[in-house]
């Protein structure tokens, strides 16, 4: 049986399903971009899927953090989340650029991916502070 702190809210489950839906579209749009390299509609649709996955991840993160007091430490670890806030704007710029210069869109999408490849030590820092406080 779950303890009160282990329960998952319905909102969290729906937010997770929302994210999974957008993630399930990646094989389709990736294949479409691969078959019609630098065509405007596939590049723009790829950006829409990237943007919606980023938005649904933000919704899921916000839902989990807001689920209870036990998640206050997670909220501190997430902090201002610069990468999480910058990514959707770069995706939107990429979607707009897809209709004019698709190569710029691809460069923006790759830049966001590269930005996320850099390790983010926020959670480790909070956990280390917690361990030192004990």
N, C-alpha and C positions, 0 to 999 in steps of 0.2 A: 504494500500500500504506500502511496506517496505521502510524504510529509507536506505540510502547507507550503514550505519554501521550494518544494520540488514540483509543484503543480504548474502546468503550462496553461495559460489562458487561451480562450478561443481566439482572441485577437492575435496572439502570437502565432497560433497555428495558421490563421488566414494570411497573415503577413508572410509566413514562411512559404505557403502555397503560392502566393503572389510572386515571390522571388523565384521559386522553382519553375513557374510557368515561363517567365522571361528567360531563365537559363536554358530551358528546353528548346528555345528557338535558335540558340547559337549554332547548332549544326546546320540548320537550314540556311540561315543568312550567310554563314561562312562558306558554304558550298556555292551559294548564289554569287557571292563576290568572287570566288575562285573561278567560276565558269564564265563570268562576264567582267573581267578585270577592268577596273576604273570606269565602269558604267555608272551613271549618276543614281538611278533608282536603287541598285543593290547597296551602294556605299551609304546612301542616306538611310535605308532600312536597317543596315548594320548599326549605324549610329543610334537609330531609334531604339533598337533592342539593347544596345549598351546603356543608353540613357535610362530606359525603363528598368533594367536590372540594377543600375546604381540607385535609382529612386526607390525601388522596392527593398533594396538592402538597407537604405536609410530608414524606411518605414519599419522594417523588422528590428533594426538596432534600437530605434526609438521605442518601439513596443516592448522590447525586452527590458530596456532600462527603466521604463515607466511602470513595469509590472509590480514593483514592490520595493520596499526599503532595503531588502537584501542586495539590490543591484546598485546601491549608491557607490560602492567601490568601482564597479564597472563604469558607471557614469564618470567618475573621476579619471579613470584610465582612458576612456575615450576622449575626454577633454574637448578641445575645440574642433578636432577632427578636420584639419586643413585639407588633407587629401580627399576625404569624403565629400567635402563641400566644393572643392575645386573641380573634381572629376565631372559632375553633371554639366557644369558650365562649359568645359572643354568639349564634352560630347555634343552639346547644343551648337557650339561653334562649328564642330565637325559636320553636323547635319546640314547647317546652313551652307557651309563651304562645298558640300557635296554637289550642289546644284550649279556651282561655278567652276571650281577647281578641285575635282575629287582627290587628287594627290595630297592636297592640304588636309583633307579629312582624314585620310589614312595616316598622315604624319601626326595629327592630333590624337587619333586613337592609339597609335603606337606610343606617343609621349605619355599618355595616361597609364598605359600598361607598364611602361618603364618606371614611372613614378611609384607604382605599387610594388615593383620588384625591390625597391629599396626597403630594407627591414624597418619596421616601425616599433620602437622600443617602449611605447607608452604603457602597455599592460605590464611588461616586465618591470618597469620602474615602479609602478604602484605596488606590485607584488613584493618587490625587494624592500620598499619602505615598510610594508606591512610586516615582513619577516623581521626587519630590524627593530620594529616597535615592540615585538613580542618579547 
